[in-house]
Amino acid sequence: MEFPDLVKAAILGIVEGLTEFLPISSTGHLIVASSLLRFTGDKVATFEIAIQTGAMFAVIWEYRIRLLATVTGILRERRAQRFALNVCIAFAPAVIFGLALGSLIKAHLFRAVPVAIAFIVGGLIILWVERRHHRAFGERDLQGARISRVETVDDMSPLDALKIGVAQCAALIPGTSRSGATIIGGMLFGLSRKAATEFSFYLAIPTLIGAGIYSMWKQRDQFVAADAATFAIGLIFAFAAALLCIRWLIRYLATHDFTVFAWYRIAFGAVILWTAYAGWVDWVR
């Protein structure tokens, strides 16, 4: 059954929104989903990056009070200045490495099988970090006790932000997960799970805006008026799904860790590799 492009855009928007802020790789899921939907072509990679803007708007809406306070207090409040500086510092490495390696990575790694391998490797890393974390802190981690060097986003130093920014560069490899790289990296560098997750949300704003604008500008000659509806549908569904996901994840992390996502990544990647090896699915990307 062949779905109309608007239906495909809605499905991909939902996939983007539900996976962008979980450590399971939205790009990887979009590559797999678009392959299954046969939603391919020169514009698809740009569409997939552009609908991340919808997920970014969900972060802005959910944290609008904090963001507005930062904007209005940037000239006089030390807390707002430090927060804005840390976000900018963390964003910088992705710009540098993205411009240097983006085209090469797109040419060779934006395919289902490399994504599956990245899924499995990322899942194993998450399991290692969580077990390391539990050995060090035990059940105190999920009971609200102060166990980390950096408990909140406001406790972060510029060096902490730089380290997380470098960790985010791993997400240039599709299937790695931007949120997974920043959250798990943050935990390795001494941030609490809550602080690492919240900073990952904030860092998504400049990262997704920058990637979307850059990609659409590079491909601007390919767009026609007929594309507007497809992009709009994708953005709207991504926004709605991401907003629901953010609110759920915040509640989930109050009493759980990321182990379940690690096992999901491993299982998902294994299924892709097996179906490719057995010839059950013709992965077109």
N, C-alpha and C positions, 0 to 999 in steps of 0.2 A: 504494500500500500504506500503510495507516494503522498506525503503531506504537502499542503500549500506552503509557500515560503513564510507567510505570516505565522502559521502554526509552528513551523520549525523555529522561527525567531522567538516565539513565546516559550517553547520548550527549552531552548538554549538559555534564555533569560532566567528561567527558573533554576536550571542547572548552575548557572553562574552565581545567582544569589545564594543558593544553598551551600555552595562549596567555597566561595571566596574567602570566608573568615574562619573556616575549619582547616585543620592541618592536613588536608587531603588533596590539595591542588585543584583549583578551579580551571586553570589552563589545561591540565591533563584531562579532566572530565569533559571539557568542551571539545577537545580534539577527538576523544573517543565518541562523544555524543554526535558531533557533526559528521563523523565518519559513518556511524550507523544510520543517520538520517539522510546520508548522501547530500549533505549541505556543504558543498565544496566549491572551490573556485578562487580567483585572485582576491576577492573582497572578503572572504570568510575570516581570514586571520585578523583583518582590520575590524570586522564586525565583532569578533570575540573580544578584542581589546576594548572596543568602544563601549560594549554593554557593561564592562566593568565599572564604567562611570555611574551606571545605575546603582550598583552595589555601594559605590563611594558616597552617593547621595544619602543612602540609608545611614551610613556612619555620621554624616553631617547632621541629619535629622535627630538621631538618637542622642548625640552629644552636643546638640546645638547650644545648650546653656554654657557648657565649658568652653566651647569654641568662641561664642560671642564674648564671654568674659575675657578670653585671651586677646581677641581683636581690640576690644575697648580699653584693655589695660596694658597694651603692649608698650606704651610710651612711659608709663609711670609705675607699673607693678613688677617687682623682681620675679615673682612667681610666673607671671605671664611671659616675661622675657625669656626666662630659662626654659620654659616649656616650648616656646616657639623655636628657640635656638636648637634645642635637642632634636626636634622634628626635622629641621633643616639639615643638621649635621647627619642624621640617619638617612636622609633622602639622597644626599650627595653621591655616595658610592654607587647606587643603582644607576644614576645618570651617567657616570663615567664608564662603568662596565657595560651598561646597556648600549650606549652609543658605539663603544668599541667592538662589542661581540654580538650585538643583537642580530645582525643580518646573517652571520655565520651560524648562529644557533638555530634561527628559523629555517635555514636551508637544509640542515642535517638532522635536527632533533624533534621537529614538530610532526612526529609520526607516532602511531599508536604503540608500536613495540618499544622504542626508546622511552616513551612515557611510562609504559608498564614496568620497565626496569627501574626507572626513577621512583615509581610508587613503592616497589619492594624495598629498595635501599633506604628510602626515607622512612618507611615503617620500621625497619630494623633500628635506625638511628633513634627514633622516638622511643622504642622499647628500651634501648640502652640508657637514654637520658632519664626516663621515668624510673627505671630500676635503680639507677645511681642516686636519683633524688630521694627515693623511698628508703634506700639504705642509710642515707645521711640524716633524714628527718622523720622517717616513719609516719605515723598517723597524724602527727602535729601539723603536717602540711595542709590537711583538709579540715582542720579544727579551728582555724583562725589564729593560731599562735604565730608570734613573730619568729620566723626561722630564716629569712633571707636577708642579705645585705641591703637590698633595695625592695622595700615593701610596696611603695606606691610610685606612680609616674613622677610625682613631684620630688622624689628622692634621687632621681637619676642624675648622673653627671654627664657632661659632654662626651667623656670617654666611653661611658656606657652606651650612649646614643650611637657613637661611631662604630662600636663593636656590633651592635644590632644592625646598623646599616650595611656593614660588610657581610654579615650573615644573610641579609636579605638578597644579596647578589647571587646566592646559590639558587634562588628561585628563577633566575633567568633560564635555567634548565627546566623545560616543561615536565610536569609531573612531580617536581620537588615540593612546591607549595610555598607561596610567599608568606602566608600567615604561619605555616609550620616552621619555616626557616627563622622568622623573627621571634616567634614565641619560644621555640625550643632553644634557639640561640640565646635569647634573653635569660632563660632559666639556667643555661650553662654559665652565663656571665654573672650570675648572682641575683637576678631579679626574681621576685615571687611570681608564681603562675599568674596571679591576677594582674600584677603590674606589666608583665610581659605581654599578656593578651590585650590589655587596654592600650598599651603603646603600639601594638601591632595594628589596632583599629585606627589610631590617629595617623600612623605612618602610611596607611593605605590611601589617605586623602591626596597628598601630593604625588604619590607613586602612581595611582590609577589615573589621576587627572593628566599627569605628564605623559604617561604611556598612551592614553587615548588621544590626546591632542597631537602628539608626535606622529602616531601611526596614521591618523586620519589626514594630517597635512601631507605626509609622504604619498598617500594614495588618493589625494584630492581629485586628480584627473579622471579617476575611474567612477566617481559617484554621479548619479543622475537623480532627478527628482523622485523617481519611482522607488529609490532606496530609502527614502525618508520614513515611510510607514514601517518598513521592516526593522530599521534601527530603533524607531520610537517604541515599537512593541517589545523589542528585546530589552530596552532600558527600563520600561515600566515594570515588566515582570521581574527583572533582576532586582529593582529597588524593593518591591514588595517581598520577594523571597529573602533577600538579604536582611531586611528589617526584622522579619520573624526569626531568622537564624541568629542574629546578634543577640536578641533578647533571650532566646533559648540558651545560647552558649554561656551567657553570663550566669544564668541560674544553674546550669549544669556544672560549671566549674566550681561552684560553691561546695560541692560534695564529691566531685569526681576528678580523675586525671585524664590524660590523653591516650591511655593504653588502648582503649577500644578503637580509636582512630588508626592507631598503628596496625592493629590486626586487620582492620578494614582495608587499609592500603595494600597490605601484603596479599590478602585474598583477591582484591580487585585486580592487582597487577598480575597475579598468577592466572586468573581467568583469561585476561587478555592474551598473555603469552601462550596459554594452552590452546585457545581458539585459533590463534594465528598459526601455531605449529601444526594443529590437526586439520587446518584448512576449513574450519567450520564457519569462520567469518572472514570475508574479504575486506581487510582494513584498507581503505582507499587513501589514508593519509599516514 
